[in-house]
Amino acid sequence: IYAANVTLTGSLRVVEPPPTPTPLATPTFDPTLAAAFQVEPTATRLATFTPGPALTVPTFTQAARPTQLIPAGIWIVALSLAGAGVLAASLLARR
């Protein structure tokens, strides 16, 4: 409850909690039975390091380059000019 919404008049009675009940029997354990479940861990061998296979470094040779009649840069410039021409034509055709 939010304290601003509560008005208290008078005094509150203090209630004592009941005593903790005592158990009828105290739990005990049988040491012989407990010893039967204590298992000695068996010694295990740890994993050993196994080196991997030898590393082979690939070597690359220079491949013969195919000869092009027209360099790629000229294709890019030519297609850009053709696109600009088509754009100009479409803008003029609108008017």
Jmol script that loads the backbone (N, CA, C; Angstrom):
load data "model"
ATOM      1  N   ILE A   1       0.867  -1.170   0.000  1.00  0.00           N
ATOM      2  CA  ILE A   1       0.000   0.000   0.000  1.00  0.00           C
ATOM      3  C   ILE A   1       0.909   1.226   0.000  1.00  0.00           C
ATOM      4  N   TYR A   2       0.562   2.197  -0.794  1.00  0.00           N
ATOM      5  CA  TYR A   2       1.324   3.426  -0.874  1.00  0.00           C
ATOM      6  C   TYR A   2       1.070   4.240   0.389  1.00  0.00           C
ATOM      7  N   ALA A   3       2.139   4.698   1.052  1.00  0.00           N
ATOM      8  CA  ALA A   3       2.035   5.350   2.363  1.00  0.00           C
ATOM      9  C   ALA A   3       1.232   6.646   2.312  1.00  0.00           C
ATOM     10  N   ALA A   4       1.231   7.343   1.188  1.00  0.00           N
ATOM     11  CA  ALA A   4       0.489   8.608   1.115  1.00  0.00           C
ATOM     12  C   ALA A   4      -1.019   8.374   1.130  1.00  0.00           C
ATOM     13  N   ASN A   5      -1.460   7.190   0.773  1.00  0.00           N
ATOM     14  CA  ASN A   5      -2.889   6.888   0.734  1.00  0.00           C
ATOM     15  C   ASN A   5      -3.407   6.279   2.031  1.00  0.00           C
ATOM     16  N   VAL A   6      -2.579   6.128   3.039  1.00  0.00           N
ATOM     17  CA  VAL A   6      -2.975   5.467   4.282  1.00  0.00           C
ATOM     18  C   VAL A   6      -2.993   6.469   5.420  1.00  0.00           C
ATOM     19  N   THR A   7      -4.052   6.427   6.231  1.00  0.00           N
ATOM     20  CA  THR A   7      -4.130   7.239   7.445  1.00  0.00           C
ATOM     21  C   THR A   7      -4.226   6.284   8.612  1.00  0.00           C
ATOM     22  N   LEU A   8      -3.355   6.458   9.592  1.00  0.00           N
ATOM     23  CA  LEU A   8      -3.307   5.566  10.735  1.00  0.00           C
ATOM     24  C   LEU A   8      -3.814   6.295  11.961  1.00  0.00           C
ATOM     25  N   THR A   9      -4.798   5.712  12.618  1.00  0.00           N
ATOM     26  CA  THR A   9      -5.313   6.293  13.860  1.00  0.00           C
ATOM     27  C   THR A   9      -5.150   5.262  14.955  1.00  0.00           C
ATOM     28  N   GLY A  10      -4.694   5.694  16.095  1.00  0.00           N
ATOM     29  CA  GLY A  10      -4.486   4.766  17.210  1.00  0.00           C
ATOM     30  C   GLY A  10      -3.112   4.119  17.102  1.00  0.00           C
ATOM     31  N   SER A  11      -2.937   2.993  17.746  1.00  0.00           N
ATOM     32  CA  SER A  11      -1.648   2.304  17.712  1.00  0.00           C
ATOM     33  C   SER A  11      -1.872   0.869  17.264  1.00  0.00           C
ATOM     34  N   LEU A  12      -0.835   0.301  16.732  1.00  0.00           N
ATOM     35  CA  LEU A  12      -0.912  -1.083  16.269  1.00  0.00           C
ATOM     36  C   LEU A  12      -0.453  -2.017  17.371  1.00  0.00           C
ATOM     37  N   ARG A  13      -1.052  -3.146  17.425  1.00  0.00           N
ATOM     38  CA  ARG A  13      -0.715  -4.154  18.410  1.00  0.00           C
ATOM     39  C   ARG A  13       0.477  -4.965  17.887  1.00  0.00           C
ATOM     40  N   VAL A  14       1.455  -5.252  18.723  1.00  0.00           N
ATOM     41  CA  VAL A  14       2.618  -6.040  18.354  1.00  0.00           C
ATOM     42  C   VAL A  14       2.286  -7.499  18.579  1.00  0.00           C
ATOM     43  N   VAL A  15       2.440  -8.287  17.543  1.00  0.00           N
ATOM     44  CA  VAL A  15       2.131  -9.714  17.605  1.00  0.00           C
ATOM     45  C   VAL A  15       3.447 -10.472  17.651  1.00  0.00           C
ATOM     46  N   GLU A  16       3.610 -11.299  18.658  1.00  0.00           N
ATOM     47  CA  GLU A  16       4.812 -12.109  18.792  1.00  0.00           C
ATOM     48  C   GLU A  16       4.678 -13.351  17.914  1.00  0.00           C
ATOM     49  N   PRO A  17       5.726 -13.704  17.196  1.00  0.00           N
ATOM     50  CA  PRO A  17       5.625 -14.918  16.373  1.00  0.00           C
ATOM     51  C   PRO A  17       5.648 -16.149  17.260  1.00  0.00           C
ATOM     52  N   PRO A  18       5.013 -17.229  16.821  1.00  0.00           N
ATOM     53  CA  PRO A  18       5.007 -18.449  17.630  1.00  0.00           C
ATOM     54  C   PRO A  18       6.417 -19.055  17.653  1.00  0.00           C
ATOM     55  N   PRO A  19       6.720 -19.803  18.717  1.00  0.00           N
ATOM     56  CA  PRO A  19       8.059 -20.413  18.779  1.00  0.00           C
ATOM     57  C   PRO A  19       8.229 -21.474  17.696  1.00  0.00           C
ATOM     58  N   THR A  20       9.467 -21.683  17.299  1.00  0.00           N
ATOM     59  CA  THR A  20       9.764 -22.685  16.282  1.00  0.00           C
ATOM     60  C   THR A  20       9.567 -24.070  16.874  1.00  0.00           C
ATOM     61  N   PRO A  21       8.801 -24.911  16.205  1.00  0.00           N
ATOM     62  CA  PRO A  21       8.565 -26.243  16.774  1.00  0.00           C
ATOM     63  C   PRO A  21       9.846 -27.086  16.707  1.00  0.00           C
ATOM     64  N   THR A  22      10.078 -27.878  17.730  1.00  0.00           N
ATOM     65  CA  THR A  22      11.235 -28.766  17.752  1.00  0.00           C
ATOM     66  C   THR A  22      10.849 -30.083  17.106  1.00  0.00           C
ATOM     67  N   PRO A  23      11.727 -30.642  16.289  1.00  0.00           N
ATOM     68  CA  PRO A  23      11.378 -31.909  15.634  1.00  0.00           C
ATOM     69  C   PRO A  23      11.308 -33.040  16.651  1.00  0.00           C
ATOM     70  N   LEU A  24      10.477 -34.031  16.360  1.00  0.00           N
ATOM     71  CA  LEU A  24      10.316 -35.164  17.255  1.00  0.00           C
ATOM     72  C   LEU A  24      11.558 -36.052  17.247  1.00  0.00           C
ATOM     73  N   ALA A  25      12.204 -36.202  16.103  1.00  0.00           N
ATOM     74  CA  ALA A  25      13.391 -37.045  16.018  1.00  0.00           C
ATOM     75  C   ALA A  25      14.505 -36.250  15.349  1.00  0.00           C
ATOM     76  N   THR A  26      15.711 -36.451  15.807  1.00  0.00           N
ATOM     77  CA  THR A  26      16.857 -35.790  15.202  1.00  0.00           C
ATOM     78  C   THR A  26      17.394 -36.680  14.090  1.00  0.00           C
ATOM     79  N   PRO A  27      17.492 -36.160  12.891  1.00  0.00           N
ATOM     80  CA  PRO A  27      17.969 -37.017  11.806  1.00  0.00           C
ATOM     81  C   PRO A  27      19.456 -37.327  11.991  1.00  0.00           C
ATOM     82  N   THR A  28      19.808 -38.578  11.899  1.00  0.00           N
ATOM     83  CA  THR A  28      21.203 -39.017  11.983  1.00  0.00           C
ATOM     84  C   THR A  28      21.522 -39.840  10.747  1.00  0.00           C
ATOM     85  N   PHE A  29      22.786 -40.066  10.515  1.00  0.00           N
ATOM     86  CA  PHE A  29      23.164 -40.894   9.379  1.00  0.00           C
ATOM     87  C   PHE A  29      24.063 -42.024   9.872  1.00  0.00           C
ATOM     88  N   ASP A  30      23.998 -43.103   9.158  1.00  0.00           N
ATOM     89  CA  ASP A  30      24.793 -44.281   9.478  1.00  0.00           C
ATOM     90  C   ASP A  30      26.146 -44.138   8.780  1.00  0.00           C
ATOM     91  N   PRO A  31      27.265 -44.085   9.540  1.00  0.00           N
ATOM     92  CA  PRO A  31      28.557 -43.901   8.900  1.00  0.00           C
ATOM     93  C   PRO A  31      28.938 -45.061   7.984  1.00  0.00           C
ATOM     94  N   THR A  32      28.476 -46.250   8.267  1.00  0.00           N
ATOM     95  CA  THR A  32      28.803 -47.392   7.406  1.00  0.00           C
ATOM     96  C   THR A  32      28.101 -47.251   6.062  1.00  0.00           C
ATOM     97  N   LEU A  33      26.841 -46.818   6.110  1.00  0.00           N
ATOM     98  CA  LEU A  33      26.099 -46.624   4.873  1.00  0.00           C
ATOM     99  C   LEU A  33      26.689 -45.478   4.073  1.00  0.00           C
ATOM    100  N   ALA A  34      27.104 -44.416   4.748  1.00  0.00           N
ATOM    101  CA  ALA A  34      27.695 -43.282   4.048  1.00  0.00           C
ATOM    102  C   ALA A  34      29.021 -43.673   3.411  1.00  0.00           C
ATOM    103  N   ALA A  35      29.798 -44.541   4.073  1.00  0.00           N
ATOM    104  CA  ALA A  35      31.082 -44.972   3.522  1.00  0.00           C
ATOM    105  C   ALA A  35      30.890 -45.837   2.286  1.00  0.00           C
ATOM    106  N   ALA A  36      29.764 -46.510   2.183  1.00  0.00           N
ATOM    107  CA  ALA A  36      29.524 -47.368   1.026  1.00  0.00           C
ATOM    108  C   ALA A  36      29.341 -46.540  -0.242  1.00  0.00           C
ATOM    109  N   PHE A  37      28.925 -45.304  -0.110  1.00  0.00           N
ATOM    110  CA  PHE A  37      28.686 -44.470  -1.282  1.00  0.00           C
ATOM    111  C   PHE A  37      29.843 -43.533  -1.597  1.00  0.00           C
ATOM    112  N   GLN A  38      30.928 -43.609  -0.835  1.00  0.00           N
ATOM    113  CA  GLN A  38      32.102 -42.793  -1.136  1.00  0.00           C
ATOM    114  C   GLN A  38      32.973 -43.575  -2.101  1.00  0.00           C
ATOM    115  N   VAL A  39      33.027 -43.125  -3.306  1.00  0.00           N
ATOM    116  CA  VAL A  39      33.756 -43.815  -4.353  1.00  0.00           C
ATOM    117  C   VAL A  39      35.052 -43.067  -4.613  1.00  0.00           C
ATOM    118  N   GLU A  40      36.159 -43.794  -4.666  1.00  0.00           N
ATOM    119  CA  GLU A  40      37.435 -43.183  -4.996  1.00  0.00           C
ATOM    120  C   GLU A  40      37.473 -42.936  -6.502  1.00  0.00           C
ATOM    121  N   PRO A  41      37.808 -41.729  -6.904  1.00  0.00           N
ATOM    122  CA  PRO A  41      37.861 -41.480  -8.348  1.00  0.00           C
ATOM    123  C   PRO A  41      39.026 -42.233  -8.978  1.00  0.00           C
ATOM    124  N   THR A  42      38.786 -42.778 -10.146  1.00  0.00           N
ATOM    125  CA  THR A  42      39.846 -43.498 -10.845  1.00  0.00           C
ATOM    126  C   THR A  42      40.734 -42.496 -11.565  1.00  0.00           C
ATOM    127  N   ALA A  43      42.006 -42.805 -11.621  1.00  0.00           N
ATOM    128  CA  ALA A  43      42.955 -41.917 -12.290  1.00  0.00           C
ATOM    129  C   ALA A  43      42.733 -42.023 -13.793  1.00  0.00           C
ATOM    130  N   THR A  44      42.587 -40.886 -14.413  1.00  0.00           N
ATOM    131  CA  THR A  44      42.406 -40.872 -15.864  1.00  0.00           C
ATOM    132  C   THR A  44      43.602 -40.190 -16.496  1.00  0.00           C
ATOM    133  N   ARG A  45      43.907 -40.606 -17.673  1.00  0.00           N
ATOM    134  CA  ARG A  45      45.010 -39.988 -18.387  1.00  0.00           C
ATOM    135  C   ARG A  45      44.504 -38.743 -19.098  1.00  0.00           C
ATOM    136  N   LEU A  46      45.296 -37.706 -19.059  1.00  0.00           N
ATOM    137  CA  LEU A  46      44.921 -36.476 -19.739  1.00  0.00           C
ATOM    138  C   LEU A  46      45.222 -36.593 -21.218  1.00  0.00           C
ATOM    139  N   ALA A  47      44.544 -35.810 -21.999  1.00  0.00           N
ATOM    140  CA  ALA A  47      44.770 -35.809 -23.436  1.00  0.00           C
ATOM    141  C   ALA A  47      46.161 -35.268 -23.732  1.00  0.00           C
ATOM    142  N   THR A  48      46.793 -35.827 -24.731  1.00  0.00           N
ATOM    143  CA  THR A  48      48.125 -35.373 -25.109  1.00  0.00           C
ATOM    144  C   THR A  48      48.041 -34.568 -26.396  1.00  0.00           C
ATOM    145  N   PHE A  49      49.040 -33.771 -26.630  1.00  0.00           N
ATOM    146  CA  PHE A  49      49.073 -32.935 -27.824  1.00  0.00           C
ATOM    147  C   PHE A  49      49.577 -33.748 -28.998  1.00  0.00           C
ATOM    148  N   THR A  50      48.819 -33.746 -30.069  1.00  0.00           N
ATOM    149  CA  THR A  50      49.237 -34.417 -31.293  1.00  0.00           C
ATOM    150  C   THR A  50      49.441 -33.345 -32.352  1.00  0.00           C
ATOM    151  N   PRO A  51      50.655 -33.226 -32.866  1.00  0.00           N
ATOM    152  CA  PRO A  51      50.872 -32.192 -33.878  1.00  0.00           C
ATOM    153  C   PRO A  51      50.106 -32.505 -35.151  1.00  0.00           C
ATOM    154  N   GLY A  52      49.672 -31.459 -35.812  1.00  0.00           N
ATOM    155  CA  GLY A  52      48.917 -31.609 -37.047  1.00  0.00           C
ATOM    156  C   GLY A  52      49.832 -31.921 -38.211  1.00  0.00           C
ATOM    157  N   PRO A  53      49.252 -32.101 -39.389  1.00  0.00           N
ATOM    158  CA  PRO A  53      50.073 -32.390 -40.558  1.00  0.00           C
ATOM    159  C   PRO A  53      50.906 -31.167 -40.939  1.00  0.00           C
ATOM    160  N   ALA A  54      51.932 -31.401 -41.717  1.00  0.00           N
ATOM    161  CA  ALA A  54      52.816 -30.314 -42.137  1.00  0.00           C
ATOM    162  C   ALA A  54      52.042 -29.310 -42.977  1.00  0.00           C
ATOM    163  N   LEU A  55      52.373 -28.064 -42.817  1.00  0.00           N
ATOM    164  CA  LEU A  55      51.689 -26.988 -43.524  1.00  0.00           C
ATOM    165  C   LEU A  55      52.276 -26.839 -44.910  1.00  0.00           C
ATOM    166  N   THR A  56      51.426 -26.858 -45.898  1.00  0.00           N
ATOM    167  CA  THR A  56      51.888 -26.639 -47.266  1.00  0.00           C
ATOM    168  C   THR A  56      51.446 -25.250 -47.681  1.00  0.00           C
ATOM    169  N   VAL A  57      52.401 -24.460 -48.099  1.00  0.00           N
ATOM    170  CA  VAL A  57      52.115 -23.089 -48.517  1.00  0.00           C
ATOM    171  C   VAL A  57      51.900 -23.093 -50.020  1.00  0.00           C
ATOM    172  N   PRO A  58      50.728 -22.649 -50.485  1.00  0.00           N
ATOM    173  CA  PRO A  58      50.497 -22.653 -51.925  1.00  0.00           C
ATOM    174  C   PRO A  58      51.317 -21.554 -52.603  1.00  0.00           C
ATOM    175  N   THR A  59      51.767 -21.836 -53.780  1.00  0.00           N
ATOM    176  CA  THR A  59      52.476 -20.832 -54.569  1.00  0.00           C
ATOM    177  C   THR A  59      51.642 -20.546 -55.803  1.00  0.00           C
ATOM    178  N   PHE A  60      51.550 -19.295 -56.132  1.00  0.00           N
ATOM    179  CA  PHE A  60      50.737 -18.871 -57.264  1.00  0.00           C
ATOM    180  C   PHE A  60      51.648 -18.418 -58.394  1.00  0.00           C
ATOM    181  N   THR A  61      51.243 -18.734 -59.583  1.00  0.00           N
ATOM    182  CA  THR A  61      51.990 -18.296 -60.755  1.00  0.00           C
ATOM    183  C   THR A  61      51.177 -17.237 -61.473  1.00  0.00           C
ATOM    184  N   GLN A  62      51.861 -16.386 -62.162  1.00  0.00           N
ATOM    185  CA  GLN A  62      51.187 -15.320 -62.899  1.00  0.00           C
ATOM    186  C   GLN A  62      50.557 -15.927 -64.148  1.00  0.00           C
ATOM    187  N   ALA A  63      49.245 -15.841 -64.236  1.00  0.00           N
ATOM    188  CA  ALA A  63      48.538 -16.381 -65.392  1.00  0.00           C
ATOM    189  C   ALA A  63      48.609 -15.373 -66.529  1.00  0.00           C
ATOM    190  N   ALA A  64      48.553 -15.873 -67.710  1.00  0.00           N
ATOM    191  CA  ALA A  64      48.574 -14.993 -68.881  1.00  0.00           C
ATOM    192  C   ALA A  64      47.250 -14.244 -68.936  1.00  0.00           C
ATOM    193  N   ARG A  65      47.331 -12.939 -69.041  1.00  0.00           N
ATOM    194  CA  ARG A  65      46.111 -12.123 -69.086  1.00  0.00           C
ATOM    195  C   ARG A  65      45.568 -12.096 -70.505  1.00  0.00           C
ATOM    196  N   PRO A  66      44.274 -12.266 -70.646  1.00  0.00           N
ATOM    197  CA  PRO A  66      43.708 -12.189 -72.001  1.00  0.00           C
ATOM    198  C   PRO A  66      43.771 -10.744 -72.502  1.00  0.00           C
ATOM    199  N   THR A  67      44.057 -10.610 -73.738  1.00  0.00           N
ATOM    200  CA  THR A  67      44.137  -9.259 -74.315  1.00  0.00           C
ATOM    201  C   THR A  67      42.731  -8.806 -74.672  1.00  0.00           C
ATOM    202  N   GLN A  68      42.412  -7.586 -74.283  1.00  0.00           N
ATOM    203  CA  GLN A  68      41.109  -7.004 -74.596  1.00  0.00           C
ATOM    204  C   GLN A  68      41.318  -5.940 -75.664  1.00  0.00           C
ATOM    205  N   LEU A  69      40.375  -5.893 -76.580  1.00  0.00           N
ATOM    206  CA  LEU A  69      40.488  -4.885 -77.627  1.00  0.00           C
ATOM    207  C   LEU A  69      40.146  -3.507 -77.084  1.00  0.00           C
ATOM    208  N   ILE A  70      39.121  -3.444 -76.218  1.00  0.00           N
ATOM    209  CA  ILE A  70      38.701  -2.159 -75.654  1.00  0.00           C
ATOM    210  C   ILE A  70      38.807  -2.277 -74.136  1.00  0.00           C
ATOM    211  N   PRO A  71      39.525  -1.363 -73.471  1.00  0.00           N
ATOM    212  CA  PRO A  71      39.638  -1.415 -72.011  1.00  0.00           C
ATOM    213  C   PRO A  71      38.278  -1.194 -71.343  1.00  0.00           C
ATOM    214  N   ALA A  72      38.137  -1.690 -70.099  1.00  0.00           N
ATOM    215  CA  ALA A  72      36.864  -1.614 -69.377  1.00  0.00           C
ATOM    216  C   ALA A  72      36.473  -0.172 -69.081  1.00  0.00           C
ATOM    217  N   GLY A  73      37.441   0.709 -68.857  1.00  0.00           N
ATOM    218  CA  GLY A  73      37.135   2.105 -68.556  1.00  0.00           C
ATOM    219  C   GLY A  73      36.426   2.801 -69.707  1.00  0.00           C
ATOM    220  N   ILE A  74      36.804   2.446 -70.928  1.00  0.00           N
ATOM    221  CA  ILE A  74      36.153   3.071 -72.088  1.00  0.00           C
ATOM    222  C   ILE A  74      34.708   2.592 -72.181  1.00  0.00           C
ATOM    223  N   TRP A  75      34.448   1.312 -71.855  1.00  0.00           N
ATOM    224  CA  TRP A  75      33.075   0.813 -71.846  1.00  0.00           C
ATOM    225  C   TRP A  75      32.226   1.579 -70.833  1.00  0.00           C
ATOM    226  N   ILE A  76      32.774   1.848 -69.659  1.00  0.00           N
ATOM    227  CA  ILE A  76      32.027   2.554 -68.613  1.00  0.00           C
ATOM    228  C   ILE A  76      31.693   3.973 -69.058  1.00  0.00           C
ATOM    229  N   VAL A  77      32.671   4.657 -69.627  1.00  0.00           N
ATOM    230  CA  VAL A  77      32.437   6.042 -70.078  1.00  0.00           C
ATOM    231  C   VAL A  77      31.433   6.059 -71.212  1.00  0.00           C
ATOM    232  N   ALA A  78      31.531   5.116 -72.148  1.00  0.00           N
ATOM    233  CA  ALA A  78      30.618   5.091 -73.297  1.00  0.00           C
ATOM    234  C   ALA A  78      29.182   4.812 -72.848  1.00  0.00           C
ATOM    235  N   LEU A  79      29.002   3.871 -71.920  1.00  0.00           N
ATOM    236  CA  LEU A  79      27.648   3.577 -71.443  1.00  0.00           C
ATOM    237  C   LEU A  79      27.081   4.725 -70.616  1.00  0.00           C
ATOM    238  N   SER A  80      27.936   5.441 -69.868  1.00  0.00           N
ATOM    239  CA  SER A  80      27.464   6.604 -69.112  1.00  0.00           C
ATOM    240  C   SER A  80      27.000   7.703 -70.047  1.00  0.00           C
ATOM    241  N   LEU A  81      27.753   7.935 -71.118  1.00  0.00           N
ATOM    242  CA  LEU A  81      27.342   8.954 -72.099  1.00  0.00           C
ATOM    243  C   LEU A  81      26.058   8.537 -72.806  1.00  0.00           C
ATOM    244  N   ALA A  82      25.910   7.246 -73.122  1.00  0.00           N
ATOM    245  CA  ALA A  82      24.681   6.786 -73.771  1.00  0.00           C
ATOM    246  C   ALA A  82      23.488   6.968 -72.826  1.00  0.00           C
ATOM    247  N   GLY A  83      23.673   6.676 -71.524  1.00  0.00           N
ATOM    248  CA  GLY A  83      22.593   6.861 -70.558  1.00  0.00           C
ATOM    249  C   GLY A  83      22.226   8.325 -70.406  1.00  0.00           C
ATOM    250  N   ALA A  84      23.234   9.187 -70.396  1.00  0.00           N
ATOM    251  CA  ALA A  84      22.954  10.623 -70.300  1.00  0.00           C
ATOM    252  C   ALA A  84      22.204  11.101 -71.533  1.00  0.00           C
ATOM    253  N   GLY A  85      22.538  10.560 -72.707  1.00  0.00           N
ATOM    254  CA  GLY A  85      21.819  10.931 -73.927  1.00  0.00           C
ATOM    255  C   GLY A  85      20.374  10.491 -73.889  1.00  0.00           C
ATOM    256  N   VAL A  86      20.106   9.286 -73.408  1.00  0.00           N
ATOM    257  CA  VAL A  86      18.734   8.802 -73.304  1.00  0.00           C
ATOM    258  C   VAL A  86      17.956   9.629 -72.285  1.00  0.00           C
ATOM    259  N   LEU A  87      18.579  10.002 -71.172  1.00  0.00           N
ATOM    260  CA  LEU A  87      17.926  10.852 -70.176  1.00  0.00           C
ATOM    261  C   LEU A  87      17.575  12.210 -70.760  1.00  0.00           C
ATOM    262  N   ALA A  88      18.502  12.794 -71.502  1.00  0.00           N
ATOM    263  CA  ALA A  88      18.244  14.110 -72.126  1.00  0.00           C
ATOM    264  C   ALA A  88      17.108  14.014 -73.132  1.00  0.00           C
ATOM    265  N   ALA A  89      17.105  12.927 -73.921  1.00  0.00           N
ATOM    266  CA  ALA A  89      16.046  12.746 -74.923  1.00  0.00           C
ATOM    267  C   ALA A  89      14.682  12.578 -74.249  1.00  0.00           C
ATOM    268  N   SER A  90      14.629  11.845 -73.136  1.00  0.00           N
ATOM    269  CA  SER A  90      13.340  11.644 -72.478  1.00  0.00           C
ATOM    270  C   SER A  90      12.852  12.927 -71.816  1.00  0.00           C
ATOM    271  N   LEU A  91      13.767  13.743 -71.287  1.00  0.00           N
ATOM    272  CA  LEU A  91      13.356  15.010 -70.711  1.00  0.00           C
ATOM    273  C   LEU A  91      12.867  15.988 -71.770  1.00  0.00           C
ATOM    274  N   LEU A  92      13.481  15.986 -72.936  1.00  0.00           N
ATOM    275  CA  LEU A  92      13.052  16.887 -74.024  1.00  0.00           C
ATOM    276  C   LEU A  92      11.728  16.401 -74.619  1.00  0.00           C
ATOM    277  N   ALA A  93      11.497  15.112 -74.625  1.00  0.00           N
ATOM    278  CA  ALA A  93      10.261  14.573 -75.220  1.00  0.00           C
ATOM    279  C   ALA A  93       9.055  14.875 -74.299  1.00  0.00           C
ATOM    280  N   ARG A  94       9.282  15.098 -73.055  1.00  0.00           N
ATOM    281  CA  ARG A  94       8.188  15.421 -72.128  1.00  0.00           C
ATOM    282  C   ARG A  94       7.600  16.790 -72.389  1.00  0.00           C
ATOM    283  N   ARG A  95       8.419  17.676 -72.821  1.00  0.00           N
ATOM    284  CA  ARG A  95       7.972  19.073 -72.976  1.00  0.00           C
ATOM    285  C   ARG A  95       7.155  19.264 -74.180  1.00  0.00           C
TER     286      ARG A  95
END
end "model"
wireframe off; spacefill off
backbone 0.3
color backbone group
